[in-house]
Amino acid sequence: MAFNSALYDDIIDAFTVDTEHLREAAADFRQDMRLGLAGSPDSSLRMLPSYLGLPTGAERGDYLALDFGGTNVRVLLYRLEGNGKYEVLSHVAKPLKVDGVYDFVGAEATGEEMFDFIAALVDEAVSGDHATPYLLGHTFSFPSSQTNINDARLIIWTKEFAAKGVEGEVVNDLLRAALVRQGLSNVTPNSVINDTVAVLLAAAYINGDTKIGAIYATGHNTCYLEPYTGTAQPPMILNMESGGFSKLVPNRFDIALDAASEKKGEQRLEKMVAGRYMGELFAMALAELLGATGRTYGFTSVDLGRMLEDVSEGAEVTTKIVEEMTGAVLLSEDAVRVRDLARAIVVRSVRLIAATFVGTLWQITAGGEVCPQHIAVDGSVYEKMPLVKETMMHAFSELLGEDAEQVDTILACGGSGLGAALAAAMTEHG
């Protein structure tokens, strides 16, 4: 059975963002930024202060970094050598949960047990040195309220974390107490940052000319250096929590995905662009084409990437993936169409994110000339998904014209650790 051509065209159209809508998204994003800066409740962007500017490039010394963004926790000892150079002196990484062995994540665990485990990793990273003074920067990638660089209070656990006694607490206070119990009173946590902020700090240290940092992976978020032009306030990195941007026109698949999600009406942009949701959107659209509306299939963004890597005339890889996941055997012409559907979903994702980057650039430049600029991006979708970089640059050209030549995106892989070390150094000398 061949696909219904009219239905197929309608679905592709639903995932297409033309230049006009791209420009509207960029303008609306900048407007939400301005509303957020003014404290307006009408903004869907949080505009959270990081209490940090950009590194100068002169940061030097040995600093510890704790990267706590999920089940796997990393502790690194960096030697910052200035001018974008650094050395990793030690690196310790362990999961907080090993099935059948230990679990510091679940509801039976306590915050004290969790941070004692982390403190032991710090001890290992410094090779049991309980004398040399160390400052520690902490990348903590959970929803937190923050009133200064060191005062991050966990609002609520996410990512299936449930350890008792941490929500509502200042995470570095818990860490500091654990370090003391470990005999590491020589280690002082002095900063807490979001992973997106860490990406920007790391990229700006290495490359310069970088004022925007983003995560493009399972989830999505962006931060930037707000210039605060014309005010007495110094420039500061703001974490926009941009996945929550809501001034968009969702299609019927977006609406259905949101309605079935745990937090309806929230993270609207993220649900349209992030790796976690691409496979779901694809599955819903494919189910319609197969005459099985409402069926759920377990497609992921990795599957979409495999389809896009397949350049064979008959889209044989796509045929195989679809048969494995759905049991349906596609005609070769329909397999090509399904591959094009995957392409449409990925391209829409990239174009919408590009629009938010351009809106951010407009804010940074106050609508003026765009200077040479890197946009630092970390994350599996940006790193591994076909078509991302070229689609991003094409969208920049549509919106910025000749100024697009001044802008590019760079992979900032592993920025969470280096960014945390830089935060520690900058806080020491700030």
C-alpha positions in Angstrom: 0.0 0.0 0.0 1.5 3.3 -1.1 1.2 6.4 1.1 -1.6 8.9 0.6 0.2 11.7 -1.3 -2.0 14.5 -0.1 -1.6 13.4 3.6 2.1 13.1 3.1 2.4 16.6 1.7 0.3 18.0 4.5 2.6 16.4 7.1 5.7 17.7 5.4 4.1 21.2 5.3 3.4 21.0 9.0 7.1 20.5 9.7 8.3 23.3 7.3 9.4 26.7 8.6 9.6 29.2 5.8 11.7 32.4 5.9 8.8 34.5 7.0 8.0 32.3 10.0 11.8 32.0 10.8 12.0 35.8 11.0 8.9 36.0 13.2 10.4 33.4 15.6 13.7 35.4 15.8 11.9 38.7 16.4 9.5 37.1 19.0 12.5 35.5 20.8 14.3 38.8 21.1 11.1 40.5 22.3 10.7 37.8 25.0 14.3 38.5 26.0 13.6 42.2 26.5 10.4 41.4 28.4 12.3 39.0 30.6 15.0 41.5 31.3 12.3 44.0 32.4 10.8 41.4 34.7 7.6 41.1 32.8 5.4 38.0 33.5 4.6 38.0 29.8 8.0 36.6 28.9 8.4 32.8 28.5 12.2 33.2 29.1 13.6 33.1 32.7 16.7 35.2 32.1 18.5 33.8 35.2 21.7 35.6 36.3 24.9 33.6 36.5 26.8 36.3 38.4 29.7 35.9 36.0 31.0 37.7 32.9 33.3 36.1 30.4 36.8 34.9 31.2 39.6 37.3 30.2 42.0 34.5 29.0 44.4 35.4 31.8 43.0 32.8 34.3 45.9 30.7 35.7 46.3 28.1 38.5 45.0 24.7 39.6 41.3 24.4 40.1 38.9 21.6 40.8 35.8 21.1 38.8 32.7 19.0 39.8 30.4 18.2 36.9 27.1 17.0 38.3 24.5 16.9 35.6 23.1 13.4 35.8 23.8 9.9 37.1 27.5 10.1 36.1 29.5 12.5 38.2 32.9 13.8 37.1 35.6 15.5 39.2 38.6 17.0 37.4 41.7 18.9 38.4 42.6 21.5 35.8 45.7 23.6 35.4 44.7 26.8 33.7 47.7 28.2 31.9 46.1 31.4 30.4 45.6 32.3 26.7 43.1 29.5 26.3 45.5 26.8 27.3 44.9 24.2 30.0 45.9 20.8 31.2 43.8 18.1 32.9 45.9 16.9 35.8 43.4 14.2 37.0 40.0 13.0 36.1 37.7 10.8 38.1 34.2 9.7 37.0 31.7 7.3 38.6 28.0 6.7 38.4 25.8 7.5 41.4 23.9 4.3 40.8 25.0 0.8 39.9 22.1 -1.7 39.8 22.5 -4.3 42.5 25.5 -2.6 44.1 24.6 0.9 45.3 22.1 3.7 44.7 22.6 7.3 45.8 19.9 8.6 43.5 16.7 6.8 44.6 14.2 7.7 47.3 15.9 5.5 49.8 19.2 7.5 49.5 19.9 10.7 51.5 21.7 13.8 50.4 24.4 13.2 53.0 25.1 9.8 51.4 25.2 11.2 47.9 27.5 14.1 48.8 29.8 11.8 50.8 30.2 9.7 47.7 31.0 12.8 45.7 33.5 14.0 48.3 35.3 10.6 48.0 35.6 11.3 44.3 37.2 14.7 45.0 39.6 13.0 47.4 40.6 10.6 44.6 41.0 13.5 42.2 43.5 15.3 44.5 45.2 12.0 45.3 44.4 12.2 49.0 46.1 15.7 49.3 44.4 17.2 52.5 46.9 20.1 52.8 47.1 22.1 49.5 44.3 24.7 49.3 41.9 24.1 46.3 39.0 26.1 45.0 36.2 24.1 43.4 33.8 25.1 40.7 30.5 23.2 40.4 28.5 22.7 37.3 25.0 21.7 38.7 22.5 20.9 36.0 19.2 20.8 38.0 16.6 23.5 38.5 18.0 25.9 41.1 17.3 29.3 42.5 20.5 31.4 42.9 21.2 34.7 44.6 24.9 34.8 44.1 27.7 32.8 42.5 27.9 30.3 45.3 24.3 30.1 46.6 22.4 27.6 44.4 19.4 26.1 46.1 17.9 23.0 44.5 14.2 23.7 43.6 13.3 20.2 42.5 15.0 17.1 41.4 14.6 16.1 37.8 16.1 13.2 35.7 14.6 10.6 38.0 16.6 11.8 41.1 14.8 11.4 44.4 17.5 11.5 47.2 16.1 12.9 50.4 17.2 16.1 52.1 18.5 18.0 49.0 15.5 19.8 47.6 15.3 23.3 49.1 18.9 23.1 50.3 22.0 25.0 49.1 23.9 22.4 47.2 27.4 23.7 47.9 26.6 23.8 51.7 25.9 20.0 51.4 29.1 19.5 49.4 31.2 21.6 51.8 30.0 19.6 54.8 30.7 16.3 53.0 34.2 17.5 52.1 34.9 18.3 55.8 33.7 14.8 56.8 36.1 13.4 54.2 39.0 15.4 55.7 39.1 17.8 52.8 38.7 21.1 54.6 41.4 22.4 52.2 38.9 22.2 49.3 36.5 25.1 49.1 33.5 25.1 46.7 33.2 28.8 45.6 30.9 28.7 42.6 27.9 27.0 41.1 26.9 27.3 37.4 24.5 25.8 34.9 25.9 23.5 32.2 25.0 26.0 29.5 26.9 28.7 31.2 29.9 26.3 31.6 29.9 25.7 27.8 30.0 29.4 27.1 32.8 30.0 29.7 34.9 27.2 28.2 34.4 28.2 24.6 35.1 31.9 25.3 38.3 31.0 27.2 39.6 28.9 24.2 38.3 30.9 21.2 37.4 34.4 22.3 34.7 36.2 20.3 32.1 33.9 21.9 29.0 35.4 23.6 26.4 32.7 23.1 26.5 29.2 24.5 24.0 26.4 24.0 23.1 22.8 24.7 21.6 20.9 21.8 21.2 17.3 22.9 18.4 15.4 24.7 17.3 18.8 25.9 17.9 22.3 24.7 19.0 25.6 26.4 20.9 28.8 25.6 22.8 31.4 27.6 24.5 34.6 26.4 26.4 37.6 27.6 23.9 40.4 28.3 25.8 43.7 27.6 23.5 45.9 29.7 24.3 48.7 27.3 23.7 52.2 28.8 23.4 51.0 32.4 25.8 50.9 35.3 25.4 47.1 35.5 28.4 45.2 34.2 27.9 42.6 31.4 26.7 39.3 32.8 25.9 35.8 31.4 22.2 35.1 31.6 20.8 31.6 31.5 17.6 32.0 29.5 16.2 28.5 29.9 15.3 28.9 26.3 13.6 25.5 26.0 10.7 27.2 27.7 10.2 29.7 24.8 6.5 29.5 23.9 5.9 32.2 21.2 5.7 29.6 18.4 3.0 28.1 16.2 2.9 24.3 17.0 1.5 21.8 14.5 -0.9 19.1 15.4 1.9 16.7 16.3 3.5 19.2 18.6 0.1 19.7 20.3 -0.5 16.0 20.8 3.1 15.5 22.1 2.6 18.3 24.6 -0.8 17.0 25.7 0.7 13.6 26.5 3.8 15.0 28.3 4.3 15.2 32.1 4.4 19.0 32.1 1.7 20.2 29.7 2.2 23.7 28.3 5.8 23.9 29.4 9.1 23.7 27.5 7.3 24.3 24.2 10.4 25.0 22.2 12.3 22.1 23.7 9.5 19.7 22.7 9.8 21.0 19.1 13.6 20.8 18.7 15.3 18.6 21.3 16.7 15.1 20.7 14.4 13.6 23.3 11.3 14.5 21.3 12.3 14.2 17.6 11.7 10.5 17.5 8.3 10.9 19.1 7.2 13.5 16.5 8.5 11.3 13.7 6.6 8.2 15.1 3.3 10.1 15.3 3.6 11.4 11.8 4.6 7.9 10.5 1.7 6.3 12.3 -0.7 8.6 10.3 1.0 7.6 7.1 0.7 3.9 8.0 -3.0 4.3 8.8 -2.2 3.6 12.5 -2.9 7.0 14.1 -2.4 6.8 17.8 0.1 3.9 17.7 3.3 4.5 19.5 6.7 3.4 18.2 10.1 3.7 20.0 11.9 5.8 17.4 14.8 8.0 18.7 16.8 10.9 17.3 19.6 8.3 16.7 17.2 6.5 14.3 16.6 9.7 12.4 20.3 10.3 12.2 20.8 6.8 10.7 18.1 7.5 8.1 19.8 10.8 7.1 23.2 9.1 6.8 21.7 6.7 4.3 22.2 8.2 0.8 21.1 5.1 -1.2 18.7 5.7 -3.9 16.0 3.5 -2.4 16.6 4.4 1.3 17.3 0.8 2.2 18.4 1.7 5.8 15.2 3.6 6.4 13.2 0.6 5.1 15.0 -1.7 7.5 14.6 0.6 10.5 10.9 1.1 9.9 10.3 -2.6 9.5 12.1 -3.4 12.7 10.2 -0.7 14.6 6.7 -1.1 13.1 6.5 -4.3 11.2 5.6 -2.4 8.0 7.4 -3.2 4.8 7.7 0.0 2.8 7.7 0.4 -1.0 11.1 2.0 -2.0 9.3 5.3 -3.0 7.7 5.5 0.4 11.0 4.7 2.1 12.4 7.7 0.4 9.4 9.8 1.6 10.0 8.5 5.2 13.6 9.6 5.0 12.5 13.0 3.8 10.1 13.1 6.8 13.0 12.5 9.1 14.9 15.2 7.3 12.0 17.7 7.6 11.8 17.1 11.4 15.5 17.6 11.9 15.7 20.6 9.6 12.8 22.3 11.5 14.6 21.7 14.7 17.8 23.3 13.5 16.0 26.3 11.9 14.0 27.1 15.0 17.1 27.0 17.2 18.9 29.2 14.6 16.1 31.7 14.9 16.6 31.9 18.6 20.4 32.4 18.1 19.7 35.3 15.7 17.2 36.8 18.1 19.9 36.7 20.8 22.5 38.2 18.4 20.0 41.1 17.7 19.8 41.6 21.5 23.6 41.6 21.9 24.1 44.1 19.1 21.0 46.2 19.9 20.0 45.6 16.3 23.3 47.0 15.0 26.2 45.5 13.2 27.1 41.9 13.9 30.7 41.5 14.8 32.7 38.3 14.2 31.1 35.8 16.5 31.3 32.1 17.5 28.2 30.4 19.0 29.4 27.6 21.2 27.2 24.5 21.2 27.6 21.2 23.1 25.5 18.2 22.8 24.9 14.9 20.9 22.4 16.3 18.4 24.7 19.1 17.3 27.8 16.8 17.3 26.3 13.8 15.5 23.1 14.6 13.6 23.6 15.0 9.9 22.6 18.4 8.3 22.9 20.4 11.5 25.7 22.8 10.7 24.9 23.5 7.1 21.2 24.0 7.9 22.1 26.3 10.7 24.3 28.4 8.4 21.7 28.6 5.7 19.1 29.9 8.3 21.6 32.5 9.4 22.0 33.7 5.8 18.2 34.0 5.4 18.0 36.2 8.5 21.2 38.1 8.6 22.1 38.5 4.9 25.8 39.4 4.5 26.2 39.6 8.3 25.9 35.8 8.4 29.5 35.6 7.2 30.5 37.0 10.7 28.8 34.1 12.6 29.6 30.5 12.9 28.8 27.6 15.3 31.5 25.6 17.1 31.4 22.4 19.0 32.2 22.9 22.6 32.5 19.3 23.7 33.1 18.6 27.4 32.8 22.3 28.4 31.0 21.5 31.7 34.3 20.6 33.4 36.5 23.4 32.1 33.7 25.9 32.6 33.4 24.9 36.2 37.2 25.3 36.8 37.0 28.8 35.1 34.1 29.8 37.3 36.2 28.9 40.4 39.2 31.0 39.0 37.0 33.9 38.0 35.2 33.9 41.4 38.5 33.9 43.2 39.7 37.0 41.3 36.3 38.6 40.8 
